[in-house]
Amino acid sequence: MVILHPLSDFIDSNLTDNASSPSYYYEGCCPHTGELLRLPRTAFVEAIAISLMKYLATDERYACEGKMYGVLLVELPSGEQRIIKAFSGLLNGQSVVAGWVPPIPGREEVVFEEAQTLAQLEAIKQEIISLQQLPQRQEYEKLAWEFEQQLQAMRDHHRHCRHQRQEKRQQLCQTLTGEPLTFALAQLDEASRQDGIERRQLKRQRDAILQPLQPLITAADVRIRELKQQRKALSRQLQAQMHATYSLMNFFGQSLSLQKLMPNGLPTGTGDCCAPKLLHYAATHHLKPLAMAEFWWGSSSGDKVQGQFYEACAERCQPLMGFLLSGMGQELWRETIIYEDEWLIAVNKPAGLLSVPGRYQQTQDSVLNRLRQLLPDGMALMTVHRLDQDTSGILLIARDRQTYKQLSQQFQQRQVHKIYEAILAGSITTDQGLIELPLWGDPENRPYQQVNWQHGKPSLTRFQVISQEGDYTRVKFMPLTGRTHQLRVHALVGLGVMILGDRLYGCCANVNRLHLHAREIIFQHPHSGKTLHLQTKTPF
């Protein structure tokens, strides 16, 4: 059974990893030294993963259920590079599948308990389905619907009759008096009472038919709630057994159970994700990790989309990363710094990384937080501007408040010149020009931006076509304002073609990133007064 695949199984063996910045880092702090340990997701390993996606697309077995898949590029002691691959959880009910990394040790110790529990869970599932599809429930819903239709028709008819009676009363009061009027009005009142009697009779008929069915349905609902509680308890019990026996190894050769690694509780599925499987296998077989990528394949689930790359999950994988990467050696992030002095830093931000941390734990990884961990004066750093998470390129960071204020003032006064390079997913008819559109962010649909002539803020962008590349167009954008998603909306609305890879605004092309890069920035140094012209190579 081949688990260590040669590169030629996935990609042209003559290709090598390029020098582009990683789009993401798997990272965690070593529990012994506290140092930050990092494993990149590079364009090269993403290309390997895309090749695996193409293979999965040819086999219907991989379309039956949606799940995470992962690839890890490793180096043998001989220096030769190989690839290992893994899937999360079970694949069509199997934990061991030829060609894939096996599960983390421990499952075989509870294989009997697992089979027994899975059989119980399946029986519970089938009983819940039967109770949900109870014949009396279906009959009740059918009859209730039919009675409601009859009642509604009767209400509509009675409403019409009531309106006619009101008109008749008005006519009688104008034409009759005395006893004839009293008699005629009494007849109309009696007709109204008869309508009420007719409605009550239909409701009594409905209740007489439906009420005998209700106890059975109520009992079924109570049983369903009991079964769901049993299912949850069985799942937790099985997970606890597995976590006590699952044992992970790091690159120091240390082995610990999941329970010891996460003593405060383990979410369901911990240890079954791709990243722990891949890293454990590499550690136990003396393989040096070089780069890793995880992606979703199969039917969508929640926010998971087929063919899209994802980061380490915050609940199951991220808490294990520090231990799993221990002994591998730290890969410094300084390679992304393209300019540095005592006042400011310029970073070549990779696509997929936030400029600043978000509100929640899973959105803390960012340029700012990484620099704060890397540099002695990290806590004093302040980002002067921002790039979208999906956009790569030059980002300026001030090292003190005075520098921050002076650079911010240059941005506000439009004294900073920025040049972006992008690939458009189509052709345009104009080689250069100015796009001017009012942009507005709908509070109910963040972060999506749209053109709104009433509420939008002015935004301007100069553009120039660089080249035509097949069906695509390479362009240079020079924004004069800095609105959220300005270039993405200006491409879509102003030029009529979206940026390649812009899934938020509807691009469905099978590419691994947004093709937008902040390649140049020109500004006056806030202390020396010299003009700085910083440039980076466009990674696509």
C-alpha positions, 0 to 999 in steps of 0.5 A, spaced: 500 500 500 503 506 497 502 512 502 508 516 500 507 518 493 512 521 489 511 528 486 509 525 479 503 522 482 500 529 482 504 534 479 510 535 474 516 532 477 520 537 474 517 543 477 519 546 484 516 550 489 516 557 487 518 563 491 511 566 492 509 568 500 505 562 503 497 563 503 497 561 510 501 558 516 499 552 520 502 554 527 502 553 534 507 555 540 511 549 543 509 547 550 516 547 552 519 553 549 514 557 548 516 559 541 512 560 535 512 554 530 509 554 523 508 550 517 506 554 511 501 552 505 504 554 499 502 555 492 506 549 490 502 544 495 496 548 493 497 545 486 498 538 489 492 539 492 488 541 486 491 535 482 488 531 488 481 534 487 481 532 480 482 525 481 477 525 487 472 528 481 473 522 477 471 517 482 463 517 485 466 514 492 468 521 494 462 525 492 458 521 497 459 525 503 462 532 504 469 532 508 476 535 509 482 532 505 489 534 506 496 533 503 503 534 506 509 535 502 515 532 506 522 530 505 525 524 506 532 523 510 535 522 503 532 529 501 527 526 496 520 530 497 514 525 497 507 527 498 502 524 503 494 525 503 489 524 509 481 525 509 477 527 516 473 522 520 471 516 516 471 515 508 464 511 506 464 508 513 472 506 513 477 508 517 483 505 513 483 506 506 489 504 501 493 510 499 491 514 505 494 515 511 491 511 517 488 513 523 491 516 529 493 509 533 488 508 539 482 507 534 483 499 534 483 499 541 476 501 542 474 498 535 469 493 538 466 499 542 466 503 536 462 498 532 457 497 538 456 504 539 455 505 531 450 500 531 446 503 537 446 510 533 444 507 527 438 504 530 436 510 534 437 514 527 432 509 524 427 509 530 427 517 530 426 517 522 420 512 523 417 516 529 418 522 524 414 519 519 409 516 523 402 514 519 398 518 524 402 524 524 402 524 516 394 523 517 393 528 522 397 533 518 393 532 512 386 532 515 388 538 519 390 542 512 383 539 509 379 542 515 383 549 515 382 549 507 374 548 509 374 553 515 378 558 510 373 557 505 367 558 510 370 564 513 370 567 506 363 565 505 361 568 511 364 574 510 361 576 504 354 574 507 356 579 513 357 584 508 351 583 504 347 583 511 350 590 513 348 593 506 341 590 507 340 593 514 342 600 511 336 599 506 331 596 511 332 602 515 331 607 510 324 603 507 321 600 513 319 602 520 316 599 526 314 592 527 316 590 519 323 593 520 324 589 527 322 583 524 326 584 518 332 585 522 331 579 527 331 575 520 338 578 519 341 577 526 338 569 525 342 568 519 348 571 522 347 566 528 347 560 523 353 562 520 357 562 527 353 555 529 356 552 522 363 554 524 363 551 531 360 545 528 365 544 523 371 546 528 367 540 533 367 535 527 375 537 526 377 536 533 373 530 534 377 527 528 384 530 530 384 529 537 384 521 538 391 522 533 394 527 538 396 523 544 400 518 539 403 524 536 405 527 543 408 520 545 412 520 539 415 527 540 417 525 547 420 519 545 424 523 539 427 527 544 429 521 549 432 518 543 436 524 541 439 525 548 441 518 548 444 519 541 448 525 544 450 521 551 452 515 546 457 519 542 460 523 548 461 516 551 465 513 545 469 520 544 471 519 551 473 512 550 477 514 543 480 520 546 483 516 552 486 511 547 488 516 541 496 518 542 499 523 538 507 524 537 511 530 535 517 531 532 521 530 538 518 523 539 514 525 545 507 521 545 501 524 549 494 522 549 488 527 546 486 527 554 492 529 556 493 534 551 486 537 552 484 536 559 479 541 559 475 537 554 475 535 547 470 537 541 467 531 537 472 528 532 478 531 535 484 527 532 480 525 526 482 531 522 487 531 516 492 535 519 493 531 526 493 525 522 498 527 517 503 530 522 503 524 526 504 520 521 510 524 518 513 524 526 512 517 527 516 515 520 521 521 520 519 525 515 520 532 515 514 537 513 515 542 508 508 545 506 501 542 508 494 544 505 487 542 507 480 543 502 473 541 502 470 536 497 463 533 496 457 536 498 457 543 501 456 543 509 455 550 513 460 555 510 464 549 507 465 549 499 467 544 495 474 545 492 476 551 497 482 551 502 481 552 509 485 553 515 486 549 521 479 548 525 479 552 531 476 547 536 479 541 534 486 542 530 488 549 532 489 547 540 494 541 538 498 545 533 503 547 538 505 540 540 504 537 533 509 541 530 514 541 536 521 539 534 520 541 527 524 547 528 521 554 527 520 557 520 521 565 521 516 569 518 521 575 517 522 573 509 515 577 508 518 583 511 521 587 505 523 594 508 524 595 515 527 601 519 526 604 526 520 607 524 516 603 520 515 596 517 513 594 510 510 587 509 509 583 503 502 580 506 500 573 503 493 572 500 488 569 505 491 572 512 488 578 515 491 585 516 489 586 523 486 581 528 478 580 528 473 579 534 473 572 535 479 567 537 478 564 530 480 570 526 486 572 531 491 570 526 493 576 522 499 580 520 499 585 526 499 579 531 504 575 527 509 581 527 507 582 535 510 575 536 516 576 532 519 583 534 521 585 541 517 592 540 511 588 537 506 591 542 507 598 539 506 596 532 500 599 528 497 598 521 497 604 517 492 602 512 489 595 511 488 590 505 483 585 504 484 578 507 484 575 500 488 580 497 496 580 497 501 585 497 505 591 501 502 593 507 505 599 512 506 598 519 508 604 524 513 602 530 510 608 534 504 613 534 508 619 531 510 615 525 503 612 525 499 619 525 504 622 519 503 616 515 495 616 516 495 623 514 499 622 507 493 617 506 488 621 508 491 627 503 491 622 498 499 623 498 500 615 498 501 612 491 499 605 490 499 600 484 495 594 484 496 588 479 490 584 477 487 579 473 480 580 470 476 573 468 475 576 461 476 581 456 475 589 456 474 594 451 478 600 454 485 600 455 485 605 460 481 610 464 478 612 470 473 609 474 468 613 479 463 610 483 459 611 489 460 605 494 456 603 500 456 597 504 449 594 506 449 593 514 445 587 513 450 584 508 457 585 510 462 586 508 459 586 501 459 593 497 455 595 492 454 602 488 449 606 491 448 613 488 444 615 494 448 613 500 455 611 497 461 614 498 465 617 492 471 612 490 476 613 484 481 608 481 485 609 474 486 603 470 491 601 465 491 594 461 498 591 461 496 585 457 491 580 454 492 573 456 488 568 453 481 569 455 483 573 461 486 581 462 492 583 466 491 590 469 494 595 473 489 599 478 491 605 481 486 607 487 485 614 488 481 613 494 481 607 499 474 604 500 473 597 502 473 592 496 474 598 492 478 595 486 473 589 486 467 593 485 470 597 480 472 591 476 465 588 476 461 594 475 466 599 472 469 595 467 464 589 467 469 583 469 470 581 476 477 579 478 479 572 477 478 568 483 473 573 487 468 568 489 465 573 494 462 577 487 461 571 483 467 568 480 466 561 479 473 559 476 477 554 479 483 558 482 486 558 489 486 565 490 483 572 489 488 575 483 489 582 486 496 584 489 498 590 492 505 590 488 507 598 489 507 603 494 510 610 493 510 615 499 514 620 503 518 617 509 515 621 515 522 622 518 527 622 513 523 626 508 525 621 502 521 618 497 520 611 498 518 606 492 517 599 495 515 594 490 514 586 490 513 581 485 506 579 483 505 572 485 501 570 479 
